[in-house]
Amino acid sequence: MRGLSRALALAVLSLHPTAGAAPLPRVLIADGLAPHALARLSQGASLTDHHYSAEELARGALAEFDAVLIRSSTRLGAAAIRAGVAGRLRVIGRAGVGVDNIELRAAEEGGVWVLNTPGASTASVVELTVAHLLAAARGLQAADVGMKSGRWLKGQIRMGTKGGPKLGHELAGKKLGLLGFGRAARGVARVASTLGMAVHATSPALAAEEAAELGVQVEPTAEQLFSACSHVVVLCALNQQTTGLVDRRMIDRMPQVGADGTPCGSHLVNMARGGIVNEDDVAAALDDGQLSSYSTDVFAVEPPPPTTPLLRCEGFNGTPHIGGATFEAQARVGTQLVNAVLTVLDGGVPADGVVVRGKVIS
């Protein structure tokens, strides 16, 4: 009888290879992922697609999952992570570059891996940055709105100081300052140089040799960067040192004349995080003409409330955090993140994208 039972069990296993095997790790998809990435992930994990509230996360919603994949919509604070670690949580995957919505210290203390996807959305962010620079230089938003409201604004769009010429300006011959010099900033530097801009940059990690290879002039401080450049792009990380860094004091330093002598005004682009720029100071500078344009893909509060002063300002150009929202970028983000998560769940170490290295899972 015992031999018959064994034979029956072996027959069942031959028909169902996974029967009796270790259960698949459970992965929560909190903010969505590209379909091809979900299909790949499902080959090595059991998936749950659900967005939990902050209260549910703090109460331990992550405890039943081995890994959670998030975007910018979900914030994982210390309480949520600790509650998850008390259960099964061992991996946090961030579909994107920024990890300021994850309490990294709590993850490190709990032995949780934090993985992101550096480089996956770089090309998309670079292209949107350059689009913002060009749109501001030529007043494209005002021209478009005017056309749609029946107004022909040729010769009436002022891009510069108040009282200046009602003309756009070329980016060629202007100085571009890059606050931060990561992957996206280096990409912007290459394109801007091709357009004829003189590129300056400041970053704690910026080596003079690396900058020289790209033809970039290093500025020792953010203050010196703003003093030198009529156009500045914010591409640094949000942390204690950079929170509120770009304020009225910085804006007032910006020259409103290009290196070529053109009265081009001063232009600020933020492609990093809203908290780096003081939005009230920017609104005031736009109102009094000290700042000619502010273009941003990020806000201190997302989406910004209707009462946000920036939204009523002439010279403001906004996009709803779409820097990495292209088909190509999302395909790369999904592939890179899923491969990294599966590698860690299998006990390995991914080649790229490790922010916090937790305990290896066996």
Secondary structure, DSSP 8 states (H G I E B T S, - for coil): -HHHHHHHHHHHHHH-TTTTS----EEEESS---HHHHHHHHTTSEEEE----HHHHHTTGGGG-SEEEE-SS--B-HHHHHHHHTTT--EEEESSS--TTB-HHHHHHTT-EEE--TTTTHHHHHHHHHHHHHHHHHTHHHHHHHHHTT---TTT---SSTTS-S----STT-EEEEE--SHHHHHHHHHHHHTT-EEEEE-TT--HHHHHHTT-EE-SSHHHHHHH-SEEEE----STTTTT-B-HHHHTT--SS-TTS-----EEEE-S-GGGB-HHHHHHHHHHTSSSEEEES--SSSS--TT-GGGG-TTEEE--S-TT-SHHHHHHHHHHHHHHHHHHHTT---SS-EEE------
